[in-house]
């Protein structure tokens, strides 16, 4: 077992550390009223945070719950939100302090909610192994964890964290946030993204010891396995389900699938992969075409494109760069024009930046 790390809480009792974390946490969100308020009196909030941490008097706020429809998974999710200060800042400080510890044992193909480890990383891996190792990727398995965030045991999680971290003050603060989630982990908390990924670290290590599993990728709780033998993948699937239940207190979703990659494309991170090409998943493609039609309809009616429409469509168009999509681009994107969409986004960004500067100037005055 690797040596446990201590003195993480002491790192947080530092004004320069607090200042840099607040500035980092505010990136890309400076136009939010509560964040702009903190930035307008940065020195004051650095001092308040320092006192909170130094006296160990931080108490997590009760979260506000909001239900939203997640288009990517096509289901409603309960998002829990807490104020940027002090809760958001404290969560960012905790993650920043323990990030090197969490990254140290992380599986190289465990992705999601980690800088530099998004869906594109998994996309490259699956595409590469399917093309370069046909014998080793004859069969694929798709597995998922049922109700992952709500099912995570706070006690098991903190014990797993205690095997890496020996700082009691630090662990006590993390556990107080886990307890405030009201069962499991909260979707919407910055720290919970990292903890959810960390909780499956032991599962990642176990999977790679199983016979028949040659390649594995995990995007949060969505697991893709590739191997040369169907029987061995079935055995591995049963062992993984047992490990989840006995060691982690989790259940595997009943919709798991094992299939030959020669007859069916591998589905992961919004794409479908074969040995020769990559395409968008059907529901992603349908959303993209509907978005294009709505924008084209506004243009044909002589109406300006809304910022939300332009930024959303640019994001969808960016997905096309990573798959075989020439015909789609010609049919749907070219009539609208990427330059036009970028101009809409650029103008709105400039407007928001000017508004933010006025707010900060008013706070300074």
N, C-alpha and C positions, 0 to 999 in steps of 0.2 A: 504494500500500500504506500502511495507517495506521501511525502512529508506534508503534514497539515500546515496551513498558513494562518498566521495570527496578526494582530495589530492592524486589522483593516479599519476598525472604528477610529483609531487614532489618525488615520489618513483623512478622515472626514472632518476632524476638528482642526480645520486649517482654512483661514479666510481666502487665500489664493485658490485653493481647491474648490471651495464653495462658489467663488466668483466664476471660475472657468466652467463649472458644471451648469450654473444658471444660464450662462451665455450659450453653451452647447445645447441645452434643453430647449432654448427659445428659438433656435435656428429654424427658419421656414414657417414659424408661427407668430412672428412678432406683431402681426396685425390683430391678434386676439386681445380683447380688452384687458383680461386679467394678467396676461403676460406683459403687455405694454405698460401696465400699471407697475409691475415689479421692476421692469427695465428702467422706468422713469426715475425710480429711487433705488438704483442697484446697490449703492453703498449701504443704505439703510436695511435692505433685505438680506444682504450678506451678513450684517451684524446680527440681525434677528435669527437667521438660520444658525449662525455660530453659537448663539446663546442656547438655542433649542437643542443642538447636538451636544454641546459641552456639558449641559446640565441633564442630559438624557430625559428631557421632558416632552419629547414628541409623542403625540397620541394620534393615530390615524383617524381621519374624518370618516363619517358615515357616507358611503357612496350614493350618488344619485343614479337611479336605474332608468335606462332608456331602451326601448325595444326597436330594433331596426331590421330591415329585410336585407339579408346578405345575398346579393345576386350571384356571386360565384358559387355558393353552395346551395342556393335556392331554398333558404329557410330563414326563419326569424331568429335573431340572436339578442340576448339581453346584454347590453353594454353598460358597464359600471364606470362612473366618472367621479373623480375627486378634484378639488381645486389645484391649480398649478402650484400655489404656495399655501401651506408648506408641503403637502403630500407629494405633488409631482416632483418637486425639487429633491426631497428626501429620497424618493424612489430612484431618481437619476443618480444621486450620490452613491447609494448602495450598489447599484449596478456598475457604475464606473469603478468603484473600489474593488469589487469582486470579479470584474470582467476577465482579467488574466487567469484567475483561478478556474472560472467556468470554461474558458477556451482551452485550457491545458489538456483536459481529457476528452474533449469533444470529438466525435467521429467526423472524419473529413467530409462526409457527404450527408451530414445532419444540417439541414438548412431551415430558413424562415425566421424572420424577425431578428436576424443577426447581420450587421454590416458586412457586405461583401459575400454574403451567403444567401442569395435570393433564388428565385425559380430558375434564373438563367444558368446558374451553376449546375443544377440538376439536369436541365435541358442539355447542356454540353456533355455531361457524363453519359446519360442514356443514349444520346445520339451517337456518341463515340463508340461505346461498347457494342451496340447493335451492329454498327458498320464493320468494326474491326475484329470482333470475336463471335462469329456466327455459331460456332460449336458451344461456346460457353454461355450463350444467351438463347438457347432453344425454347426455354419456357420462362414465363413471367408470372409473378404473384403480386396481386394488389391487396393490401391489408389496411385497415383503418381502426382507430380506437373509438369505441362508443362513448359519446358524451365526455370527451377528454377533459376539458377544463373543470367542469363541475365534479368530476370523479376523482380528482387528485387529492390524496390524503395529505393534509397539512403536516401531520406528525411524521409520516414517512418521508416527506419532502425535506423537512428540517433535519431529520436524522441523516439523510443522504448528504445534505449540505455540510453537516457537522463532521462528516468523514473527510472533508476537504478544508474546512475552516474551523479553527479552534478559538476564535474570538467570541466570547459569550455575549458581550454587549452588542456586537454586530448581529449575531444570530437571534438575539432577543428582539432586536428592532425588525429584522426580516419577518420573524414569526408573528409579531404584532400586526404587520400588514396582511399576512396570510390569513390570520384570524378575522380581520376586518372584512374579508371578502365574503363572509357568510356561507362558507362551505365551498370546498374546492378552490380554484383560482379564478380571479375576475378577468373577463375579457374586457380590455380597455385600460388596464393598469400596465404601465411600462415595465415594471419589474416582473410581472407575471409572464410576459412573453419569454423572458430569459429563463425563469424558473421552470416553465412548462417544457422548454427545450432541454434543460438540464435533467429533468426528472426521468427522461427516457434514455439517458446516457448509458446506464447499465444494460438496458435492452439492446441498444446498438452493439455494444461489445459482445453480448451473448449471441446475437444473430450471426455475427461474423465468425463464430466458432462452429456453426452448424454445418454438417455435410450437405452439399448440394446448393448452398448459397454462395455463388461466385461474386455477385455484385449486389450492393444494397444502397438505396438512397432513401432519405426520410425528409419530407417537407412537413415539419411540425408533427402531426400524428398520422400523416398519410405515408405508408411504407411501400416501396416498390422493390421486389426481389427479382433477380435474374439468375438462372442457372441452367445446367445442361440436362438435368434429370427431373422428370415430372413427379415420380414417386418420392424422391428425396425432398422436393419442395413441399409436397403434401405433409410429409413427416415434420419438416421444419415449421410449417404453419401451425401444426398441433402443439409443438413444443413452445412456440412463441406465445400462443394463446394461454398455455399453462403458466409460463413465466410471468406474463402480464397479470394474471389473476393472483398467483401465489406471492410474487415478490413486490408487485406494484399496486395491487388492489384495483386493477383496471380490467375491462372486458373488451374483447375484439368484436367489431361489428360483424353481423351475420352475412353481410354482402361481400365477403372476401371472394377473390377469383384467382384461379390458376389456369393458364391457357398457353397454347403454342404460339410463339411470336411470328411464325411463318404464315399463320392463317389469320391472325388478328393483331392489330396495332396496339402498342403499349400506350396506355393513357396516364399522363402525369403532368403536373404544373400547367394545365390549360392547353396542352398539345397532345397529338397522337403521333407515335413514332413507329416507323418501319425501318428496315435495313437501308432503303434507298431514298426515303423522303420523310418530311415532317409536315403535318397539317394542323390547323386549329381544331380544337374540339368543337363538336357540332353546336352546342349551346353558346359557346363564345363567338362562333362565326355568325349565328343568328342575331345575337346582340349587336355585333359589329355592323351587320347589314341594316338593321333597324335604325341604328344611330346615324348611319350614312344617309338613309332615306329621309329622316327627320331634318337633318342639316340641309340636304339638297332642296327639300321642300321650302325651307325658309329662304334660301338663295333665289329659287325660282319665283317666289312671291315678292322679291325685292326687300326682304327683311334682313337685318344684321344677324350674324351668328352670335349666340350668347357665349359668354366666357366658359360656363360649365360644359356646354356642348363642344366647344373647340378643344378644351383641355382633355375632355373625356375621349373624344375621337382621336386626338393625337396619341393618347396612351394606347388605344386599341390599334392604331396604325403602327405603333412601335412594335407590337407583337408580331406583325407581319414580317418584320426583318429577320425573324428567327425561324421562319418556315417557308415552304414552297408556295409563293403567293402572287406570282406575277399577274395572272389573270384577274385575281381579286383586286389588286391595286389599280389595274387599268379600268376595271368596270366600276369600282366604287370610290376610290380615293382621288384619282386623276380629275374627274369632273368637278370636284370640290376644290382641290388644290391645297397641298400641305403648307405652302407659303402663306396662303390666306389664313389658315388656322393658326399658324405661328404668330402672325401679325395681331390677331385678336388677343391671343394670350399675352403677347409682349406689351400691348397697349394697356391691358388691364393690370398687368404686373407693375408697370410704371406708375399707374394711377394709385395703386395700393401703397407703393413705396413712398410716393409723395405724401399720401395721407398719414403714413406711419411717421415720417419725418416731422410733420406738423404736430402730431401727438407728442413726440419726444421733445420737440422744441418747447411746446407748451408746458410739459412737466418740468423741464430744466428752468423755465422762467419762474 
